[in-house]
Amino acid sequence: MTTNNAILKAEGIKKYFPVRRGLFQNVIGWIKAVDGVDLYIDKQKTLGLVGESGCGKSTIGRLILKLLEPDEGKIIYQDKDISSLSPDEMKPLRKEMQIIFQDPFGSLNPRMTAGQSIEEGLRTLPIKGHHERKRRIIELLNMVGIASSGADRYPHEFSGGQRQRIGIARALSVNPSLIICDEPVSALDVSIQSQIINLLKELQNTLGLSYLFISHDLNVVGYISDMVAVMYLGHIMEYAPIEEIYNNPLHPYTLALLSAIPEPDPDDRGERKTLTGDVPSPFNPPPGCKFQGRCPLVEDRCKKEEIAFYTVNENHTVRCWKVVGG
């Protein structure tokens, strides 16, 4: 799949981490965290990246930001290949691509007030004078629902939801176009999660932001995303608009994730599609389909051949030959 309106494209990106042992720390193998991933994020839209813990979601976010260097593949931002840019060459782009972390407390310096944390980003912009920066700090805090008096308070004086709002304000301080949201609500209470999600949607509409929203919760992803990529063990298994994922899910793993969403009506739960078996090791993944050990549709072909993406329609692809009659 491709689009002419993409702010970012990733083409065949891979990231392997070495496994070392022995006195001399010799490399004995590789952890295949991201193993040939293609994705795109349209301007002013949200791509949801969903999967179980350890599947490589956060690694993709860090590869896109060039916090990690890809081993193979291309990362194209605003039609520019940034894959091989040096740290100095990336500096001008740092202001355009920001990240919101999972842990709102760990992402803030406990010795800095909320205002000081936000001001760090403002110092990289042509904003002259302390008073002008102070005005912008208050504006950003109000934008995320924090009173101006919060600028002089420290992280431990805020609740978890308020700290995440400060993290969002800090990301917005440099006027980015693309924000990586790395499980931004998973550490929050359910009631606070909805507030943060609604805030992100409101900011997207107001500021024209693009998001990569990373989560293990398909229910949360479904509320905020336009497109969804379902990831398993370093591979994208299904890629489709959110309506397609909910109305016409095809991959057995996607079906299992949807089945795991809690149903508010206890009389309308339906049959759960529980996965059996264990997640294979990324250090020694099986040949063929990576999902074979847990798949109810597995056949000999799945265990031998590398499974390609099959096109269902213009915007829907799935890595499973059996569900499309391939």
N, C-alpha and C positions, 0 to 999 in steps of 0.2 A: 504494500500500500504506500501511496505517496500523496502529497498535497502541495499546492503552490502557495498555501497560506501558512506554512510552518515557520515558527520562530526558531525551532530546534529540531534537528534530525540526528539520530544515531544509526549508523550503518555497520552491522557486523562487529560490534564492540565486544572485546574479550578482556577478561582480567583474571589471571591465574596467580595464586599466592604460593610461594615455595614452602615445602615441608622439609625441615632440616633435622638431622639426628647425628649423634656421635660427637666425639671430642672436637672434631674439626668442622662440625655443623655442615656436613655435606648435604646437598639437596637430593632427597630420595624420591620426590614426587611433587605434584602440584595440586592445589585445591582450585577447582574450576568454579570460581564464584560467579562469574558472568561468562557465558560460553556462546558468543555469537548472537547478540541481541540487536534487533532493529526496532526503532520506535520513532514517533514524531509527536511534537506538541504544536498545535495550531495557536496562532496569535489570539490572545484574549480568551483562550479556552483552557480546560483542565483535562489532563490525562491522568487517570487513576492507575496506579501500579499496585497490584494486590497479590498476596501470596503468604504462605506460612513463614515464620521466623527462620532465617538462615537460607532463604532461597536466592538472595543476591540483590534484593530491592534497594537497600541503602547503599550498596556498592555502586549501583547504577547512578544514584543521585550524586555520589562523590566523583564518579567518572565524568559526569556531565559538567560539574563545576571545576574539573581539573584539580580537585584535591587529591585524586589518585590518577596516575597516568595509565591509559589503556594500553594493553599489550598489542592489540590489533584493532582495526576498524577506524571509522571516521566519526567525529562529532562536529556537526555543522550548525553554527549559530548565526542567525541572520544572513544566511547564504555564504558564510565564511567558515572554512575548515579550520577549527581551532585545535585539532588533535595534536599537532606537533609544536604548538606555541610554547615558548619558554615562560617561566614565572614572570619575568619582566614584561614580556609581550602580553601576558594575560591580565596585568594590572588594570589597564583601562576597561576591561570587560568585567572585572570583579564587581563594579558598581551596577552593572546591568543584570547580573545573576546572583541571587542571594539564597539563603537557606534558613528555614525555621526548624529547629531541632526538636527531638522528642521530649527531652527532659528540660522543662523551662527553668528549673533551679540551677542545674549544672551548666546551662548555657550562659548564665549571667555571672559576672564577677561579683562575689559577695562583698567586696571592699569598695565597690562603686555604686553610687546611687543610680536610679533608673535614668535620670537626666544625663548623667555622665556616660552611661552605656550607650545611649542614643547619640550623644554628642560626638562619640568616636567616629561614627560614619559621616556626620556633618562636616568634620574637619577636612574630609577629602573633597568637599564641594566648594565652589567659589562663593561661600557665604561669609561675609566679612563682619567681624565684630562679635563680641560675646552676647550682646543684647539681641542681635538678629538670630543667632543660634538658639538662644533661650526661647525666643518667640516660636521658632520652628519646632523645638522640642515639645512645647506645650501644644502646638497644633497637632503634632503626631500622636501625643498621648490622648488628646481629645478624640482623634480620629479612631483610635482603638478602644475607646470607652474608659479611659483612665483620667481622673480629675487632675488638673494642673498641679495640685499640691503633691501629687505622687512623684514629681520630678526630684524631690529632695529626700525620698525614702529609699531604703535599701531592700534588696530582694527578699530577705527573710521577713519583711514587714508586709508582704503581699501574699495573697492566696495563690494556689497553683494556676488557676485560670487567669488571674491578673498578671502573673509572671509571664505566661504565654502571650498575653496581649502586649507586654513590654517587648518580648522577643519579636513579635510581629512589627511593632513600631520601629525597632532597631533595624530590621530588614528593610523597611520602607524608607528609612532615613536617606538612602543614597539614590532614591528614585529608580528602582529596578524595573525591568520589563518581564523577567522570568524569576519565579520563586520556587525552590524545591522545598516542599512541605514533607519532612521526614517523620512520619507518624506523629503529627503535631497535637493530636488529641488523645492518644492511647494512654497517657499517664494521668488523664483528668477524669473526674466523675462524669457520668453519663449526662446529667443535666447541664454541666458546663461544656461538654463536648458540642452540644447543639449550638450553644452561644458562639463558640469559636468558629464552627463551620459556617454559621450565618454571617459572622464578621468577615471571614475570608471571601465569601460570595459577594458581599456588599462592596468590599474593597476592590474585587475584580471588576465589578460593574462600574465603579466610580473611577478607577485608575487605569483600566484597560490592561490588567495583569494577566500573565499566563502562568499556570501552575503545573508542576509534576507533583501529584498528591500520592504519597506512599503510605500504605496501610495494610494490615492483615485482615481488616474488617470490610467485607464486601458491602455490607449495609451502609457504612459511613461513606465509602467510595461512591456508592450509587447515588447518594444525595448531592454530592458536589461535582461529580465528573461528567464530562461530555463523551470521552472515549475511555475504555478500560483495557489494560493489558494484564492478563492473568499469568503469573510467573511461578515456575516450579524448578528448583535445582539448577538455576542459571539459565533457563530457557523460558521464552514466552510461549505459552501453550494456547492461548486464545486472545484475539485482538478484535475489538468491535465497539460500536457505540453502546452506551449504557443501556439503551432500550433493547438492543439485540441481546445483550448479555442476560437481561432479566426475562425477555420474552422468548428467546430462541437460543438458550445455552446449549453448546454441543459437546465440548470436551468433558470427559468424566470428572476431571478435577474441578472444573468450573461448577458442575452440577453439585459436587460435594460441598464446595464453599457456599453455594446458595442454600443448600439444605441445612447448613450449620447456622444460618441466620435465625435468631430467636423469633418465635411467632407470638405476638401479644395475646392472641386468642388461643387458649389451651385446647379448645375443641376443633381448631383448624390447623393443627400442626402438620398433618400429612405424614408420609413415610420418610424417615431420615435415611439419607444415603451415606452411611458410615463407611469410612475408609479402613481397610485392614492392611496389615503389613507395615514395614518400617520404611522411612525415607532413606534411600541409598546414600552412601558416603560420597560427598563431592570430591574426595581424594581418589576414589576408585569407582566412578559411576559405571553402570552396566552399559554394554553396547545397545544400540537401538534406542527406543523410547525411554526417557528417564523416569517415566511414570509407571513403567510396566509392572513393578512389584506391588503396586496398590490398585491397579486398574481392573475393574470387573470385566472389561472387554478384551483383555490381552490375548494375543495369539502368537504363534511362532514368528511371524513376520515382524511383530513389534520388538522381539528380542534380538533381531539380527540386523535390520536395516535402520539407518538414520532416517527419522521421520521428518519430512519436509512440511512446510505450511501449505495448506489447501485453501483455495479461495471459495467462500460460500456465496458472497456477493461483493459488490464494490468496496464495502467497508468492513467486511467480516472475514477473518481468516482463522484457521484452527490447525494445530499441529496434531492431527489424528486422521489417518487414512480411513479408519473404519466408520466413523460417524458421517463421512461424506461419500462413502462408497468408492474410495480411491483404489 
